[in-house]
Amino acid sequence: MDFLQLTGKSILVMGAANRKSVAYHVGKLLTEAGADVLWSVRSQARKEQLSKLVGDAPIYVCDVEHQDQIDGLRDAVAKDRDSIHGLVHSIAFADYSAGWLPFHQTPRAAFLQAVDVSCFSLTATCNAFRDLLDSEQGSVVTVSISTTRMAAENYGYMAPVKAALDSSICFLAKSFSGFSKVRFNAVCPGLLKTSASAGIPGYVDSYLFAERATLRKEAVQTAEVANSVAFLLSPRSSGINAQGLVIDAGMETNYFDKQLVQQAIDNQ
């Protein structure tokens, strides 16, 4: 039974880095569901790595910091497909090379680059693909974070950047509604084990704490995020638009977990 109704539908997945990445898990699941998956990666080196995992599936190279490459990606996809049903934006970048800094010392260049790559690239890509997206059932899904209101010091300026991404979803949905029925949503996972997260200072400690703060005492799995992305791409989620779907295993409701509270008291 084709519950997700994605068989034969062409979906562009942007941002796969390796087998640990959210984008790779999404594309793998979509392929298993019968979708026609097209991949976009940042560099030729990434393309060569990904080709070992996805075989003959189309892989395009696009560095979203450059508008001409986004336009080139659109043109290349348009040559290969008459239209696409969905677009997955799983792209984020932050330059932490300066080390941990308090938020008020965020380097201007690093912040603006993060906004460009992690947020504006979604708007730029959707604008480029506006005539290629299925105007009746098209769906765009980006990857955000479970909350942008928790001021995790080590995550720093990326939370405000993700907040801008969350807001962009609403504005894109409204803007596209003037000429199509394309939907825009975000999945907002809690802390995950990915190669990208490994570059965040002190991430492992935060991940272990977040795991203990979930209701089930088990961290969110990348495969669970991929499942949610597939659902939002599917016509089965047709009534969901301009939303952020939080996937954190109940962590946001469990700040006063008695075990964590007791441990804090014992350590006083």
CORKALIN-V708538 format. One record per residue. RES is the residue in three letters. PSI is psi as a letter, one per 20 degrees, with the letter a starting at -180 (* if undefined). BURIAL is I if it has 24 or more other C-alpha atoms within 12 Angstrom, else O. Layout:
res: {RES & RES}
psi: {PSI & PSI}
burial: {BURIAL & BURIAL}
//
This chain:
res: {MET & ASP & PHE & LEU & GLN & LEU & THR & GLY & LYS & SER & ILE & LEU & VAL & MET & GLY & ALA & ALA & ASN & ARG & LYS & SER & VAL & ALA & TYR & HIS & VAL & GLY & LYS & LEU & LEU & THR & GLU & ALA & GLY & ALA & ASP & VAL & LEU & TRP & SER & VAL & ARG & SER & GLN & ALA & ARG & LYS & GLU & GLN & LEU & SER & LYS & LEU & VAL & GLY & ASP & ALA & PRO & ILE & TYR & VAL & CYS & ASP & VAL & GLU & HIS & GLN & ASP & GLN & ILE & ASP & GLY & LEU & ARG & ASP & ALA & VAL & ALA & LYS & ASP & ARG & ASP & SER & ILE & HIS & GLY & LEU & VAL & HIS & SER & ILE & ALA & PHE & ALA & ASP & TYR & SER & ALA & GLY & TRP & LEU & PRO & PHE & HIS & GLN & THR & PRO & ARG & ALA & ALA & PHE & LEU & GLN & ALA & VAL & ASP & VAL & SER & CYS & PHE & SER & LEU & THR & ALA & THR & CYS & ASN & ALA & PHE & ARG & ASP & LEU & LEU & ASP & SER & GLU & GLN & GLY & SER & VAL & VAL & THR & VAL & SER & ILE & SER & THR & THR & ARG & MET & ALA & ALA & GLU & ASN & TYR & GLY & TYR & MET & ALA & PRO & VAL & LYS & ALA & ALA & LEU & ASP & SER & SER & ILE & CYS & PHE & LEU & ALA & LYS & SER & PHE & SER & GLY & PHE & SER & LYS & VAL & ARG & PHE & ASN & ALA & VAL & CYS & PRO & GLY & LEU & LEU & LYS & THR & SER & ALA & SER & ALA & GLY & ILE & PRO & GLY & TYR & VAL & ASP & SER & TYR & LEU & PHE & ALA & GLU & ARG & ALA & THR & LEU & ARG & LYS & GLU & ALA & VAL & GLN & THR & ALA & GLU & VAL & ALA & ASN & SER & VAL & ALA & PHE & LEU & LEU & SER & PRO & ARG & SER & SER & GLY & ILE & ASN & ALA & GLN & GLY & LEU & VAL & ILE & ASP & ALA & GLY & MET & GLU & THR & ASN & TYR & PHE & ASP & LYS & GLN & LEU & VAL & GLN & GLN & ALA & ILE & ASP & ASN & GLN}
psi: {p & m & g & i & l & j & p & i & p & p & p & p & o & p & j & p & g & a & i & i & q & g & g & g & g & g & g & g & g & h & g & h & j & j & q & n & p & q & q & p & r & h & r & h & g & h & g & h & g & h & h & h & h & j & c & j & q & p & p & q & p & o & o & i & i & o & h & h & h & g & h & h & g & g & h & g & g & h & h & h & q & h & r & q & h & r & p & p & o & m & p & q & p & p & o & k & h & i & a & p & q & q & h & i & j & p & p & g & g & g & g & h & g & g & g & g & g & h & f & h & h & g & g & g & g & h & g & h & j & h & i & h & p & o & i & g & j & q & p & p & p & r & o & b & r & h & q & j & i & o & m & o & h & h & h & c & i & h & g & h & g & h & h & h & g & g & h & h & g & g & h & g & g & g & g & h & i & i & j & r & k & p & q & p & r & q & p & n & q & a & p & q & n & r & h & g & h & h & i & p & p & j & h & g & g & g & g & h & g & h & g & h & i & q & h & i & k & p & q & p & q & h & h & h & g & g & g & h & g & g & g & h & h & q & i & i & k & h & j & p & q & k & q & o & o & p & n & j & k & j & h & i & j & k & h & k & p & h & g & h & g & h & h & g & g & h & i & *}
burial: {O & O & O & I & I & I & I & O & I & I & I & I & I & I & I & I & I & I & I & I & I & I & I & I & I & I & I & I & I & I & I & O & I & O & I & I & I & I & I & I & I & I & O & O & O & I & I & I & O & I & I & O & O & I & O & O & I & I & I & I & I & I & I & I & I & O & O & O & I & I & I & O & I & I & O & I & I & O & O & O & I & O & I & I & I & I & I & I & I & I & I & I & I & I & I & I & O & O & O & O & O & O & O & O & O & I & O & O & O & I & I & O & I & I & I & I & I & I & I & I & I & I & I & I & I & I & O & I & I & I & I & I & I & I & O & O & I & I & I & I & I & I & I & I & I & I & I & I & O & O & O & I & O & I & I & I & I & I & I & I & I & I & I & I & I & I & I & I & I & I & O & I & I & O & O & I & O & O & O & O & I & I & I & I & I & I & I & I & I & I & I & I & I & I & O & I & I & O & O & I & I & O & I & O & O & I & I & O & O & I & I & I & I & I & O & O & O & O & I & I & I & I & I & I & I & I & I & I & I & I & I & I & I & I & I & O & I & O & O & I & I & I & I & I & I & I & I & I & I & I & I & I & O & O & O & O & O & O & O & O & O & O & O & O & O & O & O & O}
//
